[in-house]
Amino acid sequence: MNHDGQKTRRTDIPGCVSYLSNFERLWSLANVAMIARIIGDVSKADLKQALDKVRYMHPLIGSRIIFDDRNVAWLSIDAVPETVLRIVSRTSETQWLDEIRHENMMPFEREKGPMIRFIHLYSPKVSELIVFANHSICDGMSLAILIRDILICYSEPLKEAQVLYPPTTADHIPRGSLLSRLAKKAIIGYYNNQWKKRLHYLSQADYNELIAFYWCKYQSSIVLLQLGPDETFDLIARCRENGSTVGSALTAAFLAAYQDVIGPFPKKRRRITIAYDLRRHLRECVGDVFCFFAWGTTFPFSYDGRKSFWKNAQDLHVITQKKGRQARCLEHRAILF
């Protein structure tokens, strides 16, 4: 497949950019955010111009969901309102925490768009740029790419911009064996038939009510963990010494903390998912695309308090390495067949 978006665009849907898979639709109930702290004065007009430019570069920034007559979801840039930029006077170092809590309680109008918002906490000397997006259109790496491009467009306004159409995630995930694909097809077919007998769609009103109910019951909270350069290098060195990666060590630490505070997971729920960036696992380069381009591997695992922390991290690392090799083998077999 050519990664120019041509294969997955519907010509009968105005402004169609990409197909939105069922897996990506699952993440429409979640949001992702990233913050960049900027030293120095920032011009509102120049920032707005930079946002308009990156919207041209990355079409999903200005997209909305369109459902066809079969309830298949497509992302379109047709008739989408202007990019949302909210400017707030910056009053403290931690104000961005409150702003993210506020944004979390404001549902996106997915069929109207856009599904991303920008908040600029402004002061003449230092400010924060918050990027808040619906998870169905992007992952964490995409937000890092976007912030980088915004800053480049701001500092180099005359630099030529190139449109990067998003690839389709489903075309790049490792495929399972023929037996597993047939089994999944049978299961999905069964549930599709059940759904057709009793149709139900999640409307915008349903979505708004669901978000409101959730935040009435729960409170948004963010845990900050910041390491200095020396601490970061020390962490990397200790992970290598103990046969682990930073990702495995952090996952083990979170599992240990959860078990210490709340207790062990019930037996039927002792499974974890390790997410990874598909961009780093492809044979071909898709470029710095802005889209949902993440995948994950799920397997049973629980923190064993009888073992040392580093032994748990090492065990977790061994499993993830094995899963990674299996995924690469399956991807290779899929290409051969």
ABEGO torsion letter per residue (X at the ends): XBAAGAAABBAABBGBABBBBAAAAAAAABBBBBBBBBBEBBBAAAAAAAAAAAAAABAAAABBBBBBAAGBBBBBABGBBBBBBBBBBBABAAAAAAAAAAAAABBBBAAAOBABBBBBBBBAABBBBBBBBBAAABBAAAAAAAAAAAAAAAABAABBBBBBBBBBAAAABBBBBAAAAAAAAAAAAAAAAAAAABBBBBBAAAAAAAAAAAAAABBBBBBBBBBBAAAAAAAAAAAAAAGBBAAAAAAAAAAAAAAAAAEBBBAAABBBBBBBBAAAABABBAEBBBBBABBBBBBBBBBBAABBAAAAAAAAAAAAAAAAAAAAAAAAAAAAX
